[in-house]
Structures are given as C-alpha cells and as structure tokens.
Amino acid sequence: MTRNIGTTERVIRVVIGLVLIAFAMHWGFPDTSWNWIGWIGVVPIVTAVVGFCPLYSLLGISTP
C-alpha cells in the first residue's frame, strides 16, 4: 500500500473523525437517537493514521 493521502488531508480527516466520535459519545452534542452514526468517525482516523484510502485507490486519486 503506497500512501495516497497528503498531510493536510490527513489532519482534516483526524479532526472530522474526532468530531464524529465526540458526537457519538455525547460530548458537547445533544443526546439523539442518531448518535451511533458518530462511530463512523473511526474510519477517517484510521485512514489518516495509515495514510491510505482504499476508495481513492479505486478512483485513481492521490493527494500527497
């Protein structure tokens, strides 16, 4: 796996992932029946840490 995510995008993905997880954990967000959807925030964090996005490789996108 070669890296296909640039540094700026990696930082953005971590921030978005943390906000989504905060939504799931009810930290600063109201308690709704949709809070479980915040656990999707794990995906952008993992892709940022690894530096590889499988969807980007399928679409032929590279942002480094």
Distance bins in CASP14 RR format, pairs under 12 A and 6 or more apart:
PFRMAT RR
TARGET T0000
AUTHOR 0000-0000-0000
RMODE 2
METHOD distances of the structure
MODEL  1
1 47 0 0 0 0 0 1 0 0 0 0 0
1 50 1 0 0 1 0 0 0 0 0 0 0
1 51 0 0 0 0 1 0 0 0 0 0 0
1 52 1 0 1 0 0 0 0 0 0 0 0
1 53 0 0 0 0 0 1 0 0 0 0 0
1 54 0 0 0 0 1 0 0 0 0 0 0
1 56 0 0 0 0 0 1 0 0 0 0 0
1 57 0 0 0 0 1 0 0 0 0 0 0
2 50 0 0 0 0 0 1 0 0 0 0 0
2 51 0 0 0 0 1 0 0 0 0 0 0
2 52 1 0 0 1 0 0 0 0 0 0 0
2 53 0 0 0 0 0 1 0 0 0 0 0
2 56 0 0 0 0 0 1 0 0 0 0 0
2 57 0 0 0 0 1 0 0 0 0 0 0
2 60 0 0 0 0 0 1 0 0 0 0 0
2 62 0 0 0 0 1 0 0 0 0 0 0
2 64 0 0 0 0 1 0 0 0 0 0 0
3 9 0 0 0 0 0 1 0 0 0 0 0
3 10 0 0 0 0 1 0 0 0 0 0 0
3 47 0 0 0 0 0 1 0 0 0 0 0
3 48 0 0 0 0 0 1 0 0 0 0 0
3 49 0 0 0 0 0 1 0 0 0 0 0
3 50 0 0 0 0 1 0 0 0 0 0 0
3 51 1 0 1 0 0 0 0 0 0 0 0
3 52 1 0 1 0 0 0 0 0 0 0 0
3 53 0 0 0 0 1 0 0 0 0 0 0
3 56 0 0 0 0 0 1 0 0 0 0 0
3 57 0 0 0 0 0 1 0 0 0 0 0
3 62 0 0 0 0 1 0 0 0 0 0 0
3 63 0 0 0 0 1 0 0 0 0 0 0
3 64 1 0 0 1 0 0 0 0 0 0 0
4 10 0 0 0 0 0 1 0 0 0 0 0
4 47 0 0 0 0 1 0 0 0 0 0 0
4 48 0 0 0 0 0 1 0 0 0 0 0
4 50 0 0 0 0 0 1 0 0 0 0 0
4 51 1 0 0 1 0 0 0 0 0 0 0
4 52 1 0 1 0 0 0 0 0 0 0 0
4 53 1 0 1 0 0 0 0 0 0 0 0
4 54 0 0 0 0 1 0 0 0 0 0 0
4 55 0 0 0 0 1 0 0 0 0 0 0
4 56 1 0 1 0 0 0 0 0 0 0 0
4 57 1 0 0 1 0 0 0 0 0 0 0
4 58 0 0 0 0 0 1 0 0 0 0 0
4 59 0 0 0 0 1 0 0 0 0 0 0
4 60 0 0 0 0 1 0 0 0 0 0 0
4 61 1 0 0 1 0 0 0 0 0 0 0
4 62 1 0 1 0 0 0 0 0 0 0 0
4 63 1 0 0 1 0 0 0 0 0 0 0
4 64 1 0 0 1 0 0 0 0 0 0 0
5 11 0 0 0 0 0 1 0 0 0 0 0
5 12 0 0 0 0 1 0 0 0 0 0 0
5 13 1 0 0 1 0 0 0 0 0 0 0
5 14 0 0 0 0 0 1 0 0 0 0 0
5 44 0 0 0 0 1 0 0 0 0 0 0
5 46 0 0 0 0 0 1 0 0 0 0 0
5 47 1 0 0 1 0 0 0 0 0 0 0
5 48 1 0 0 1 0 0 0 0 0 0 0
5 49 0 0 0 0 0 1 0 0 0 0 0
5 50 0 0 0 0 1 0 0 0 0 0 0
5 51 1 0 1 0 0 0 0 0 0 0 0
5 52 1 0 0 1 0 0 0 0 0 0 0
5 53 1 0 1 0 0 0 0 0 0 0 0
5 54 0 0 0 0 0 1 0 0 0 0 0
5 55 0 0 0 0 0 1 0 0 0 0 0
5 56 1 0 0 1 0 0 0 0 0 0 0
5 57 0 0 0 0 0 1 0 0 0 0 0
5 61 0 0 0 0 1 0 0 0 0 0 0
5 62 0 0 0 0 1 0 0 0 0 0 0
5 63 1 0 1 0 0 0 0 0 0 0 0
5 64 1 0 0 1 0 0 0 0 0 0 0
6 12 0 0 0 0 1 0 0 0 0 0 0
6 13 0 0 0 0 1 0 0 0 0 0 0
6 47 0 0 0 0 0 1 0 0 0 0 0
6 48 0 0 0 0 1 0 0 0 0 0 0
6 51 1 0 0 1 0 0 0 0 0 0 0
6 52 0 0 0 0 0 1 0 0 0 0 0
6 53 0 0 0 0 1 0 0 0 0 0 0
6 56 0 0 0 0 0 1 0 0 0 0 0
6 61 0 0 0 0 0 1 0 0 0 0 0
6 62 0 0 0 0 1 0 0 0 0 0 0
6 63 1 0 1 0 0 0 0 0 0 0 0
6 64 1 0 1 0 0 0 0 0 0 0 0
7 13 0 0 0 0 0 1 0 0 0 0 0
7 14 0 0 0 0 0 1 0 0 0 0 0
7 48 0 0 0 0 1 0 0 0 0 0 0
7 51 0 0 0 0 1 0 0 0 0 0 0
7 63 0 0 0 0 1 0 0 0 0 0 0
7 64 1 0 0 1 0 0 0 0 0 0 0
8 14 0 0 0 0 0 1 0 0 0 0 0
8 15 0 0 0 0 0 1 0 0 0 0 0
8 48 0 0 0 0 0 1 0 0 0 0 0
8 63 0 0 0 0 1 0 0 0 0 0 0
8 64 0 0 0 0 1 0 0 0 0 0 0
9 15 0 0 0 0 0 1 0 0 0 0 0
9 16 0 0 0 0 0 1 0 0 0 0 0
9 44 0 0 0 0 1 0 0 0 0 0 0
9 47 0 0 0 0 1 0 0 0 0 0 0
9 48 1 0 0 1 0 0 0 0 0 0 0
9 51 0 0 0 0 1 0 0 0 0 0 0
9 52 0 0 0 0 0 1 0 0 0 0 0
9 53 0 0 0 0 1 0 0 0 0 0 0
9 56 0 0 0 0 1 0 0 0 0 0 0
9 61 0 0 0 0 0 1 0 0 0 0 0
9 62 0 0 0 0 0 1 0 0 0 0 0
9 63 1 0 1 0 0 0 0 0 0 0 0
9 64 0 0 0 0 1 0 0 0 0 0 0
10 16 0 0 0 0 0 1 0 0 0 0 0
10 17 0 0 0 0 0 1 0 0 0 0 0
10 44 0 0 0 0 1 0 0 0 0 0 0
10 45 0 0 0 0 1 0 0 0 0 0 0
10 46 0 0 0 0 0 1 0 0 0 0 0
10 47 0 0 0 0 1 0 0 0 0 0 0
10 48 1 0 1 0 0 0 0 0 0 0 0
10 49 0 0 0 0 1 0 0 0 0 0 0
10 50 0 0 0 0 1 0 0 0 0 0 0
10 51 1 0 0 1 0 0 0 0 0 0 0
10 52 0 0 0 0 0 1 0 0 0 0 0
10 53 0 0 0 0 1 0 0 0 0 0 0
10 63 0 0 0 0 1 0 0 0 0 0 0
10 64 0 0 0 0 1 0 0 0 0 0 0
11 17 0 0 0 0 0 1 0 0 0 0 0
11 18 0 0 0 0 0 1 0 0 0 0 0
11 44 0 0 0 0 0 1 0 0 0 0 0
11 45 0 0 0 0 0 1 0 0 0 0 0
11 48 1 0 0 1 0 0 0 0 0 0 0
11 49 0 0 0 0 0 1 0 0 0 0 0
11 51 0 0 0 0 0 1 0 0 0 0 0
12 18 0 0 0 0 0 1 0 0 0 0 0
12 19 0 0 0 0 0 1 0 0 0 0 0
12 44 0 0 0 0 1 0 0 0 0 0 0
12 45 0 0 0 0 0 1 0 0 0 0 0
12 47 0 0 0 0 0 1 0 0 0 0 0
12 48 0 0 0 0 1 0 0 0 0 0 0
12 63 0 0 0 0 0 1 0 0 0 0 0
13 19 0 0 0 0 0 1 0 0 0 0 0
13 20 0 0 0 0 0 1 0 0 0 0 0
13 41 0 0 0 0 1 0 0 0 0 0 0
13 42 0 0 0 0 0 1 0 0 0 0 0
13 43 0 0 0 0 1 0 0 0 0 0 0
13 44 1 1 0 0 0 0 0 0 0 0 0
13 45 1 0 0 1 0 0 0 0 0 0 0
13 46 0 0 0 0 1 0 0 0 0 0 0
13 47 1 0 0 1 0 0 0 0 0 0 0
13 48 1 1 0 0 0 0 0 0 0 0 0
13 49 0 0 0 0 1 0 0 0 0 0 0
13 50 0 0 0 0 0 1 0 0 0 0 0
13 51 0 0 0 0 1 0 0 0 0 0 0
13 52 0 0 0 0 0 1 0 0 0 0 0
13 53 0 0 0 0 1 0 0 0 0 0 0
13 56 0 0 0 0 0 1 0 0 0 0 0
13 63 0 0 0 0 0 1 0 0 0 0 0
14 20 0 0 0 0 0 1 0 0 0 0 0
14 21 0 0 0 0 0 1 0 0 0 0 0
14 41 0 0 0 0 1 0 0 0 0 0 0
14 42 0 0 0 0 0 1 0 0 0 0 0
14 43 0 0 0 0 0 1 0 0 0 0 0
14 44 1 0 0 1 0 0 0 0 0 0 0
14 45 1 0 1 0 0 0 0 0 0 0 0
14 46 0 0 0 0 0 1 0 0 0 0 0
14 47 0 0 0 0 1 0 0 0 0 0 0
14 48 1 0 1 0 0 0 0 0 0 0 0
14 49 0 0 0 0 1 0 0 0 0 0 0
14 50 0 0 0 0 0 1 0 0 0 0 0
14 51 0 0 0 0 0 1 0 0 0 0 0
15 21 0 0 0 0 0 1 0 0 0 0 0
15 22 0 0 0 0 0 1 0 0 0 0 0
15 41 0 0 0 0 0 1 0 0 0 0 0
15 44 0 0 0 0 1 0 0 0 0 0 0
15 45 0 0 0 0 1 0 0 0 0 0 0
15 48 0 0 0 0 1 0 0 0 0 0 0
16 22 0 0 0 0 0 1 0 0 0 0 0
16 23 0 0 0 0 0 1 0 0 0 0 0
16 38 0 0 0 0 0 1 0 0 0 0 0
16 40 0 0 0 0 1 0 0 0 0 0 0
16 41 1 0 0 1 0 0 0 0 0 0 0
16 42 0 0 0 0 0 1 0 0 0 0 0
16 43 0 0 0 0 1 0 0 0 0 0 0
16 44 1 0 1 0 0 0 0 0 0 0 0
16 45 0 0 0 0 1 0 0 0 0 0 0
16 47 0 0 0 0 0 1 0 0 0 0 0
16 48 0 0 0 0 1 0 0 0 0 0 0
17 23 0 0 0 0 1 0 0 0 0 0 0
17 24 0 0 0 0 1 0 0 0 0 0 0
17 25 0 0 0 0 0 1 0 0 0 0 0
17 38 0 0 0 0 1 0 0 0 0 0 0
17 39 0 0 0 0 1 0 0 0 0 0 0
17 40 0 0 0 0 1 0 0 0 0 0 0
17 41 1 1 0 0 0 0 0 0 0 0 0
17 42 1 0 0 1 0 0 0 0 0 0 0
17 43 1 0 0 1 0 0 0 0 0 0 0
17 44 1 0 1 0 0 0 0 0 0 0 0
17 45 1 0 1 0 0 0 0 0 0 0 0
17 46 0 0 0 0 1 0 0 0 0 0 0
17 47 0 0 0 0 1 0 0 0 0 0 0
17 48 0 0 0 0 1 0 0 0 0 0 0
17 49 0 0 0 0 0 1 0 0 0 0 0
18 24 0 0 0 0 0 1 0 0 0 0 0
18 25 0 0 0 0 0 1 0 0 0 0 0
18 27 0 0 0 0 1 0 0 0 0 0 0
18 38 0 0 0 0 0 1 0 0 0 0 0
18 41 1 0 0 1 0 0 0 0 0 0 0
18 42 0 0 0 0 0 1 0 0 0 0 0
18 44 0 0 0 0 1 0 0 0 0 0 0
18 45 1 0 0 1 0 0 0 0 0 0 0
18 48 0 0 0 0 0 1 0 0 0 0 0
19 25 0 0 0 0 0 1 0 0 0 0 0
19 27 0 0 0 0 1 0 0 0 0 0 0
19 28 0 0 0 0 0 1 0 0 0 0 0
19 29 0 0 0 0 1 0 0 0 0 0 0
19 38 0 0 0 0 1 0 0 0 0 0 0
19 40 0 0 0 0 0 1 0 0 0 0 0
19 41 0 0 0 0 1 0 0 0 0 0 0
19 44 0 0 0 0 1 0 0 0 0 0 0
19 45 0 0 0 0 0 1 0 0 0 0 0
20 27 0 0 0 0 0 1 0 0 0 0 0
20 29 0 0 0 0 0 1 0 0 0 0 0
20 34 0 0 0 0 0 1 0 0 0 0 0
20 35 0 0 0 0 0 1 0 0 0 0 0
20 36 0 0 0 0 0 1 0 0 0 0 0
20 37 1 0 0 1 0 0 0 0 0 0 0
20 38 1 0 1 0 0 0 0 0 0 0 0
20 39 1 0 0 1 0 0 0 0 0 0 0
20 40 1 0 1 0 0 0 0 0 0 0 0
20 41 1 1 0 0 0 0 0 0 0 0 0
20 42 0 0 0 0 1 0 0 0 0 0 0
20 43 0 0 0 0 1 0 0 0 0 0 0
20 44 1 0 0 1 0 0 0 0 0 0 0
20 45 0 0 0 0 1 0 0 0 0 0 0
21 27 0 0 0 0 1 0 0 0 0 0 0
21 28 0 0 0 0 0 1 0 0 0 0 0
21 29 0 0 0 0 0 1 0 0 0 0 0
21 35 0 0 0 0 0 1 0 0 0 0 0
21 36 0 0 0 0 0 1 0 0 0 0 0
21 37 0 0 0 0 0 1 0 0 0 0 0
21 38 1 0 0 1 0 0 0 0 0 0 0
21 39 1 0 0 1 0 0 0 0 0 0 0
21 40 0 0 0 0 1 0 0 0 0 0 0
21 41 1 0 1 0 0 0 0 0 0 0 0
21 42 1 0 0 1 0 0 0 0 0 0 0
21 43 0 0 0 0 0 1 0 0 0 0 0
21 44 0 0 0 0 1 0 0 0 0 0 0
21 45 1 0 0 1 0 0 0 0 0 0 0
21 46 0 0 0 0 0 1 0 0 0 0 0
22 28 1 0 0 1 0 0 0 0 0 0 0
22 29 1 0 0 1 0 0 0 0 0 0 0
22 35 0 0 0 0 0 1 0 0 0 0 0
22 38 0 0 0 0 1 0 0 0 0 0 0
22 39 0 0 0 0 0 1 0 0 0 0 0
22 41 0 0 0 0 1 0 0 0 0 0 0
23 29 1 0 1 0 0 0 0 0 0 0 0
23 30 0 0 0 0 1 0 0 0 0 0 0
23 31 0 0 0 0 0 1 0 0 0 0 0
23 32 0 0 0 0 1 0 0 0 0 0 0
23 34 0 0 0 0 1 0 0 0 0 0 0
23 35 1 0 0 1 0 0 0 0 0 0 0
23 36 0 0 0 0 1 0 0 0 0 0 0
23 37 1 0 0 1 0 0 0 0 0 0 0
23 38 1 0 1 0 0 0 0 0 0 0 0
23 39 0 0 0 0 1 0 0 0 0 0 0
23 40 0 0 0 0 1 0 0 0 0 0 0
23 41 0 0 0 0 1 0 0 0 0 0 0
24 31 0 0 0 0 0 1 0 0 0 0 0
24 32 0 0 0 0 0 1 0 0 0 0 0
24 34 0 0 0 0 1 0 0 0 0 0 0
24 35 1 0 1 0 0 0 0 0 0 0 0
24 36 1 0 0 1 0 0 0 0 0 0 0
24 37 1 0 0 1 0 0 0 0 0 0 0
24 38 1 1 0 0 0 0 0 0 0 0 0
24 39 1 0 1 0 0 0 0 0 0 0 0
24 40 0 0 0 0 1 0 0 0 0 0 0
24 41 1 0 0 1 0 0 0 0 0 0 0
24 42 0 0 0 0 1 0 0 0 0 0 0
25 31 0 0 0 0 0 1 0 0 0 0 0
25 35 0 0 0 0 1 0 0 0 0 0 0
25 36 0 0 0 0 0 1 0 0 0 0 0
25 38 0 0 0 0 1 0 0 0 0 0 0
25 39 0 0 0 0 1 0 0 0 0 0 0
25 41 0 0 0 0 0 1 0 0 0 0 0
26 32 0 0 0 0 1 0 0 0 0 0 0
26 34 0 0 0 0 0 1 0 0 0 0 0
26 35 1 0 0 1 0 0 0 0 0 0 0
26 36 0 0 0 0 0 1 0 0 0 0 0
26 38 0 0 0 0 0 1 0 0 0 0 0
27 35 0 0 0 0 0 1 0 0 0 0 0
27 38 0 0 0 0 0 1 0 0 0 0 0
28 35 0 0 0 0 0 1 0 0 0 0 0
29 35 1 0 0 1 0 0 0 0 0 0 0
29 37 0 0 0 0 0 1 0 0 0 0 0
29 38 0 0 0 0 1 0 0 0 0 0 0
32 38 0 0 0 0 0 1 0 0 0 0 0
34 40 0 0 0 0 0 1 0 0 0 0 0
37 43 0 0 0 0 0 1 0 0 0 0 0
38 44 0 0 0 0 0 1 0 0 0 0 0
38 45 0 0 0 0 0 1 0 0 0 0 0
39 45 0 0 0 0 0 1 0 0 0 0 0
40 46 0 0 0 0 0 1 0 0 0 0 0
40 47 0 0 0 0 0 1 0 0 0 0 0
41 47 0 0 0 0 0 1 0 0 0 0 0
41 48 0 0 0 0 0 1 0 0 0 0 0
42 48 0 0 0 0 0 1 0 0 0 0 0
42 49 0 0 0 0 0 1 0 0 0 0 0
43 49 0 0 0 0 0 1 0 0 0 0 0
43 50 0 0 0 0 0 1 0 0 0 0 0
43 53 0 0 0 0 1 0 0 0 0 0 0
43 54 0 0 0 0 0 1 0 0 0 0 0
43 55 0 0 0 0 0 1 0 0 0 0 0
44 50 0 0 0 0 0 1 0 0 0 0 0
44 51 0 0 0 0 0 1 0 0 0 0 0
44 53 0 0 0 0 1 0 0 0 0 0 0
44 55 0 0 0 0 0 1 0 0 0 0 0
45 51 0 0 0 0 0 1 0 0 0 0 0
46 52 0 0 0 0 1 0 0 0 0 0 0
46 53 0 0 0 0 1 0 0 0 0 0 0
46 54 0 0 0 0 0 1 0 0 0 0 0
47 53 1 0 1 0 0 0 0 0 0 0 0
47 54 0 0 0 0 1 0 0 0 0 0 0
47 55 0 0 0 0 1 0 0 0 0 0 0
47 56 0 0 0 0 1 0 0 0 0 0 0
47 57 0 0 0 0 0 1 0 0 0 0 0
47 63 0 0 0 0 0 1 0 0 0 0 0
48 63 0 0 0 0 0 1 0 0 0 0 0
50 56 0 0 0 0 0 1 0 0 0 0 0
50 57 0 0 0 0 0 1 0 0 0 0 0
51 57 0 0 0 0 0 1 0 0 0 0 0
51 62 0 0 0 0 0 1 0 0 0 0 0
51 63 0 0 0 0 0 1 0 0 0 0 0
51 64 0 0 0 0 1 0 0 0 0 0 0
52 58 0 0 0 0 0 1 0 0 0 0 0
52 61 0 0 0 0 0 1 0 0 0 0 0
52 62 0 0 0 0 0 1 0 0 0 0 0
52 63 0 0 0 0 0 1 0 0 0 0 0
52 64 0 0 0 0 0 1 0 0 0 0 0
53 59 0 0 0 0 1 0 0 0 0 0 0
53 60 0 0 0 0 0 1 0 0 0 0 0
53 61 1 0 0 1 0 0 0 0 0 0 0
53 62 0 0 0 0 1 0 0 0 0 0 0
53 63 0 0 0 0 1 0 0 0 0 0 0
53 64 0 0 0 0 0 1 0 0 0 0 0
54 60 0 0 0 0 0 1 0 0 0 0 0
54 61 0 0 0 0 0 1 0 0 0 0 0
55 61 0 0 0 0 1 0 0 0 0 0 0
56 62 1 0 0 1 0 0 0 0 0 0 0
56 63 1 0 0 1 0 0 0 0 0 0 0
56 64 0 0 0 0 0 1 0 0 0 0 0
57 63 0 0 0 0 0 1 0 0 0 0 0
END
